[in-house]
Amino acid sequence: MIFSRLFSRSEPESAARTLYAGIVAQARQPALYVQGGVADTLEGRFELVVLHAALVMRRLRGEAQEGQDLAQGVFDTMFVDMDHSLREIGVGDLSVGKKVRSMAEAFYGRARVYDEALNAQGDDRARLLAGALARNVFRAETPDAQARALACYVLATDRRLAEMPGDALLAGRAEFPALPDALETTDGTED
């Protein structure tokens, strides 16, 4: 019993790992790549993990210090995973630190832009979000139908996470909207 306490992971660390695993699982949903049009490349996968992590961390900010601590745990778990992934694909040890730092800067920039768009009012939310997704995920100057559809999915995800009980999220469970239904839209506006 004493050894199990010494060598088991703490609850917050376990919740962070569970949340991160859920983020990655959702970011790897085939509908996001097939119907959503996101490139199934390292860059496309990175963008979707960052997007989902930013949304979950946004929601965790509403759960006082415990939520902020868990958000930090998710961030730490994500970047340990990124470090391991870079090493697995053969990036040299000397380059890994620079690449991880660059990825962290990209995360913070994208999280800020997504948060600003989600905090906007009315139709500006979908418009700003589609523009940010077009630039970051699709590498396009202006949003097209795919960026607007992904924006609708992000708005649905933000709503779903906001509706979740805080204790479920703090326990490591995040709920995401059904795919591909959440991607289907004709004009990129909210319900």
N, C-alpha and C positions, 0 to 999 in steps of 0.2 A: 504494500500500500504506500509506504513512504517513497519507494522508487518510482511508482507510477506518478506521484505528485512531482517528483524531481524532474522526470524525463518527459512528462506530457506537456503539450502546448497550453498556454494560458487561453482563457475563453476569448479575450479580444483578438489574440493572434489567430485563433481558430476561426472566429467569425470573419476576420479579414481574409483569410485564405478561402473560406467558403464563398464569400461575396465575390472575390476575384475570380474564382472558378466559374461562378454563375455569369459574371460579366463576359468572360472569354467564351463560354458556351453560347451565350446569346449573340455575341459578335461573330461567331462562326456559323450562324444559322444560314443554310443555303439560300433561303429566300432573299436575304440581303444582297447576295451576289447575283443570283439569277434574275429575280423580279426587280430588285433594287438597283441593279447595274453597277454595283461597286466592284472594282477590279479585284479578282481573287489572286492578289500578289502580296508580298510582304508589306508593301506600303498600304494597300487596301485593308489588310487585316489589322495593321497597326492603327489606322484611322478609326476603324470600328471599335477596337478595344478602347482607344482613347475616348471616343464618343460615349460609349456605355459607362466607362469609369467616371467620366466627368458628370454624367447624369446621376449616377449613384452617389457620388461625393457631394453633389449639389443638394440632394435630398438629406444626406447625413448631416449637413450643416444645421438643419432644423432640429437636431436632437442634442442640443447643448454640448457640453464638453465630451460626454461619452461618444456622441456622434462624430465630433471632430477627431477624437482619438482613433476611432474606427476608420474614418476617412484617411488618416495618416497611415494606418496599418494597411489599408487597401493600396495606397500609393506605394508604400515600401515593398509590399508583396509584388505589385506589378513591375516595379523596376528591378527587383531581384530576378524575376522571371525574364524580363527583357535582357538583362545581363547574361543569364544562362543561355537564352536563345541565340544571342549573338555569338557566344562562344561555341555553341553547337554547330552553327553554320560556318564556322571557321574564321571568324573575325579575330585578328591577332590580339593578344593580351594588351599590347600597347595602345591599340585603337579603341578597345571596348569602352574605357572610361569616357573618352571624347564622344563616342556615339551615344552612350547612355545619357550624358549631359545634354547633348543635342535633342535627344528624344524627350527628356524631362522639360526642356525649354519649349518644345513643340506642344507637349501636353498642357503646360500652363497657359500658353498663348491660345490654344484652341478652347480650353475650358473657360477662359475669360470671355472669349468671343461668343461661345455658345450660351454662357450665362447671361451676357448682356442681351442677346437676342431673346432668350426666354423671359427676361425681365421686362421686355418691351410690352407695349399695350396694343391690343386689337390686332388688326391685319399686319402691323409692323412685325409682330413676332414671327409669323410664317415667312414673310418676305426677307427679313434679316437672317433668319435661320437658314433659309434656302440659299441665300448668297454666301453665307459662311461655309455651308456644306459643299456648295459648288466649288469654291476655292480650295478647301482643304481635302475633301474626299474625292472629288471628281476632277480636280485640277483645271477647272474651267473659269472663265471670267464672269459669265452670267449663268444664272440657274436655268436648268432645263427641266423637263418633266421628271427626270430621275431625282434631281436635287429637291424639287418640290415634294415628291413622294416621300423621300427620306426625311424631309422636314416634318411632314405629317406624322411619320412614325416617331420622330423624336418628340414631338408635342404629345403624342399619345403615351409615350414612355414616361415623359415628365409627369403627366397627369396620373398615370398608374402608380408611379413611385410616390407621388404626393398623397395618394389615397391610402397607401399602405400604413398599417400601424407601426409606430416607431419601434416597439419592442421586437417585432418580426424582423425588421431591417437590422437592428442591433444584434440579433441572434444570427445574422448572416444570410437571411433570405430576402432576395429581391425578386419582384414580379415584373415581368415585361409583357407588353401587349402581344396578341397572337399575330403571327406572320403567316402568309403574306397580306392578310386583311389590312393591317395597319399601314401598308405601303400603297394601297390602292386609293388613288385620288385623281381628280381631273384638273383641279385648280390650285392645289397646295394650301387651301385655307382650312381653318379649324371647323369642327362641328358647330 
